[in-house]
Amino acid sequence: MNKEKWDEENIPDQTGKIVIVTGASSGIGFEAAKALANKHAEVIIAVRNPEKGESAKRRIIEQNKIADVKVLQLDLTDLQSVKTFAGNFKKKYLSLNILINNAGVMTPPYTKTADGFELQMGTNHFGHFALTGQLFSLLKSTKGARIVTVSSGLHKSGRIDFDDLNWEKRKYPPMQGYRDSKLANLYFTHELDKKTKENNLDIIAVSAHPGMASTDLARNSGLFIKFIVKLFAQNSRMGALPTLRAAFDANAAGGEYYGPGGLMTGYPVINQPGKLSKDEIVAKKLWEVSERLTGVKFDFAK
């Protein structure tokens, strides 16, 4: 096993394992789904646009004829869609080994979700919070299940304003909305890890960030950001490795945060998240607010 340069070769055979990857029609989500399909997992591509999902599925099967890939519609900007997805999934499956909360939006113009959330917080945090909560019964009943939530190094300059979560009172800088949502991803992971440990559940909740990876996530960013990404970013396959290591490293512990070993590129290692993300009071408050606003409560009873 190559420990210095952790890559797909370090992932053991996943025959019989079921994995959901949200936002897997492109970018690092697609690369993660492809890697897992090549390891013989049954991979569910959970995407808002089924046509793009089917296109991703075809690309995976083109390079691996026996890949087991399915596409299910999931719109994280609509809590009813999340509920429908989870309900349909639970009708068909009795277990869930890995949930990769990967889908995200970055720096769109100010928009609200179907439920009135600011689009980035609504998609990147609230949607995944609701999805995880509604799949939690399957995760609890699956030995050694993992929940991987993809954040960003930009979380370090995020700050949650509980008085104006939907940016209705403040001027809206899209990049700050993105940073805040990525900080929320870490608060969610830390509080989820804490609660699973308190209840002695056989679940690991971890997070990851891709560093600077060349994907279409930055399509709404300014020309300068696009130039920097083009100049310095690593490819999507490398960008997916922190997510994959968080999902499959046998030595991973709950609450860990994986990212590139270099400044923003390189093979994945454990990273240190920003100091703010470790604030247990804020994490607890965000959890309670998220339960109230989404109407989703996690059942931690064994």
C-alpha positions in Angstrom: 0.0 0.0 0.0 1.3 3.4 -0.9 1.0 5.5 2.2 3.0 8.5 1.1 1.0 9.1 -2.0 -2.5 7.9 -1.2 -4.6 7.3 -4.3 -7.3 4.9 -5.6 -4.9 2.0 -5.3 -5.3 2.2 -1.6 -9.1 1.6 -1.8 -9.9 -2.1 -1.2 -12.4 -4.0 -3.3 -15.9 -2.7 -2.6 -18.0 -5.6 -3.8 -21.4 -5.6 -2.1 -21.0 -2.0 -0.8 -23.6 0.7 -1.5 -22.4 4.3 -1.9 -24.3 7.5 -2.6 -22.4 10.5 -4.1 -24.4 13.7 -4.5 -23.5 16.0 -7.3 -21.7 13.2 -9.2 -22.4 14.3 -12.7 -19.2 16.3 -13.0 -16.0 17.4 -11.2 -14.7 15.7 -8.1 -18.1 14.0 -7.5 -17.9 12.3 -10.9 -14.3 11.2 -10.3 -15.2 9.8 -6.9 -18.1 7.9 -8.4 -16.0 6.5 -11.2 -13.2 5.4 -8.7 -15.8 3.6 -6.6 -17.5 1.9 -9.5 -14.1 0.7 -10.6 -13.7 -0.8 -7.1 -17.0 -2.8 -7.7 -19.2 -0.7 -5.4 -22.8 -0.1 -6.3 -22.8 3.6 -6.9 -25.8 5.9 -6.8 -25.3 9.2 -8.6 -27.7 11.6 -6.9 -28.1 14.6 -9.1 -30.6 17.4 -9.8 -30.4 16.9 -13.5 -31.1 13.2 -14.5 -29.8 13.8 -18.1 -26.4 14.9 -16.8 -26.5 12.0 -14.4 -27.1 9.5 -17.2 -24.3 11.1 -19.2 -22.0 10.6 -16.3 -23.2 7.0 -16.0 -22.4 6.3 -19.6 -18.9 7.8 -19.3 -18.2 5.5 -16.4 -19.6 2.4 -18.1 -17.6 3.2 -21.3 -14.4 2.7 -19.4 -15.7 -0.2 -17.2 -18.4 -2.3 -18.8 -19.3 -4.1 -15.5 -19.7 -0.9 -13.5 -22.8 -0.9 -11.3 -24.0 2.7 -11.5 -27.5 4.1 -11.0 -28.9 7.6 -11.3 -31.5 9.0 -8.9 -32.9 12.5 -9.0 -32.1 14.7 -6.0 -32.6 18.4 -5.8 -30.9 19.7 -2.6 -32.6 23.1 -3.1 -36.0 21.5 -2.4 -36.6 19.7 0.9 -39.5 17.8 -0.6 -37.2 16.5 -3.3 -34.8 15.4 -0.6 -37.6 13.6 1.3 -38.7 11.9 -1.9 -35.2 10.8 -2.7 -34.7 9.3 0.7 -38.0 7.6 0.7 -37.4 6.0 -2.7 -33.9 4.9 -1.7 -35.1 3.3 1.6 -37.8 1.3 -0.4 -35.1 -0.3 -2.5 -32.1 -0.6 -0.1 -31.7 -2.0 3.4 -28.2 -0.6 4.0 -25.9 2.3 3.0 -22.2 2.0 3.5 -21.0 5.4 2.4 -22.8 8.7 2.0 -20.7 11.4 0.2 -22.2 14.8 0.6 -20.4 16.3 -2.3 -22.8 18.5 -4.3 -22.4 22.2 -4.0 -23.0 25.6 -5.6 -20.4 28.4 -5.5 -20.9 32.2 -5.8 -24.2 32.3 -7.7 -26.1 35.6 -7.8 -28.4 36.0 -4.8 -31.1 33.4 -5.1 -33.4 31.5 -2.6 -34.2 27.8 -2.6 -37.8 26.4 -2.8 -37.9 26.6 1.0 -36.6 30.2 1.3 -33.0 29.5 2.2 -30.1 31.5 0.6 -29.1 29.2 -2.2 -25.5 28.3 -1.1 -26.4 27.7 2.5 -29.6 25.9 1.4 -27.8 23.6 -1.0 -24.4 23.1 0.6 -25.6 22.7 4.2 -29.4 22.5 4.8 -30.0 20.1 1.9 -27.3 17.7 3.0 -28.3 18.0 6.6 -31.8 16.9 5.7 -30.6 14.2 3.4 -28.2 12.7 6.0 -31.0 12.8 8.6 -33.5 11.0 6.4 -31.0 8.3 5.5 -29.6 8.0 9.0 -31.7 4.9 9.9 -29.9 3.0 7.1 -26.5 4.3 8.1 -27.1 3.2 11.7 -27.9 -0.3 10.6 -24.9 -0.7 8.3 -21.7 -1.8 10.0 -18.9 0.7 9.7 -20.9 3.3 7.7 -19.3 6.6 6.9 -20.6 10.1 6.1 -18.2 12.3 4.2 -19.1 15.9 3.8 -17.1 18.0 1.3 -16.1 21.4 2.6 -13.5 23.9 1.3 -10.4 25.6 2.5 -12.3 28.8 2.2 -14.3 27.9 5.3 -11.5 29.6 7.3 -12.9 33.0 6.5 -16.6 32.0 7.0 -18.8 33.1 9.8 -22.3 32.1 10.6 -24.7 35.0 11.2 -27.7 33.4 12.9 -29.6 36.7 12.8 -29.5 36.8 9.0 -28.8 33.2 7.7 -30.6 34.0 4.4 -28.9 37.4 3.8 -32.1 39.4 3.9 -30.6 42.2 5.9 -27.0 42.4 4.7 -25.4 43.2 1.4 -24.8 39.9 -0.3 -21.2 39.1 -1.4 -21.6 35.6 -3.1 -18.1 34.5 -2.1 -18.9 35.2 1.6 -22.1 33.2 1.3 -20.0 30.3 -0.1 -17.4 30.5 2.7 -20.2 30.5 5.3 -21.8 27.4 3.8 -18.5 25.6 3.8 -18.0 26.5 7.5 -21.4 25.1 8.1 -20.3 21.8 6.5 -17.6 21.5 9.2 -19.9 22.4 12.1 -22.3 19.7 10.8 -19.5 17.1 10.7 -18.2 17.9 14.1 -21.6 17.9 15.8 -22.6 14.7 14.0 -19.3 13.1 15.0 -19.9 14.1 18.6 -23.4 12.7 18.7 -22.5 9.4 17.0 -19.8 8.9 19.6 -22.0 9.8 22.5 -24.5 7.2 21.3 -21.8 4.6 20.6 -22.9 4.2 17.0 -20.7 2.4 14.4 -20.6 5.4 12.1 -17.7 7.7 11.2 -18.5 11.3 10.2 -15.5 13.0 8.5 -15.0 15.9 6.1 -12.7 16.7 3.2 -11.8 19.5 0.8 -10.3 19.2 -2.7 -7.9 22.1 -2.5 -7.7 24.0 -5.7 -9.2 21.6 -8.3 -10.2 22.4 -11.9 -14.0 21.8 -12.0 -17.0 23.8 -13.2 -17.8 24.8 -9.6 -16.2 28.2 -10.1 -18.2 29.0 -13.3 -19.9 31.9 -11.5 -16.6 33.3 -10.1 -14.9 36.4 -11.5 -12.3 36.3 -14.3 -9.4 36.6 -11.7 -10.5 33.5 -9.8 -11.0 31.6 -13.1 -7.5 32.6 -14.2 -5.9 31.5 -10.8 -7.8 28.1 -11.0 -6.6 27.6 -14.6 -3.0 28.5 -13.7 -2.6 26.6 -10.4 -5.3 24.0 -10.0 -4.9 20.3 -10.0 -7.2 18.1 -12.0 -10.5 16.7 -10.8 -9.1 13.2 -10.2 -6.5 14.6 -7.7 -9.2 16.8 -6.2 -11.4 13.8 -5.5 -8.6 12.0 -3.5 -9.2 13.7 -0.2 -12.9 12.7 -0.3 -12.0 9.1 -1.2 -9.4 8.9 1.6 -11.9 10.3 4.1 -14.3 7.6 2.9 -12.0 4.6 2.8 -8.8 5.1 4.9 -8.9 2.3 7.4 -7.3 4.5 10.0 -9.6 7.5 9.7 -11.2 8.7 12.9 -14.5 10.6 13.3 -14.2 14.4 13.0 -11.0 14.3 10.8 -10.6 16.7 7.9 -8.7 15.6 4.8 -7.2 17.7 2.1 -4.2 18.1 -0.1 -0.7 17.8 1.4 0.5 20.9 -0.3 -0.7 24.4 0.0 -3.8 23.7 -2.2 -2.7 20.7 -4.2 -1.1 17.3 -3.7 -2.0 13.9 -2.4 -4.4 13.8 0.5 -3.4 14.0 4.2 -5.2 15.0 7.4 -5.5 18.8 7.5 -6.3 21.1 10.3 -9.6 23.0 9.9 -9.9 26.7 10.9 -10.2 27.6 14.6 -13.7 28.9 14.2 -14.9 25.5 13.0 -14.1 23.9 16.3 -16.5 26.1 18.3 -18.8 23.6 19.9 -21.3 26.2 21.0 -21.9 27.4 17.4 -21.9 23.8 16.1 -24.6 22.9 18.5 -26.7 26.0 17.8 -26.4 25.4 14.0 -27.6 21.8 14.5 -30.6 23.0 16.5 -31.4 25.7 13.9 -31.0 23.2 11.1 -33.4 20.7 12.7 -36.0 23.5 13.2 -35.7 25.0 9.7 -35.6 21.7 7.8 -38.0 19.8 10.1 -35.6 16.8 10.1 -34.4 15.2 13.3 -31.8 12.5 13.6 -32.6 9.4 15.6 -29.5 8.5 17.4 -31.0 5.6 19.4 -29.5 2.3 18.6 
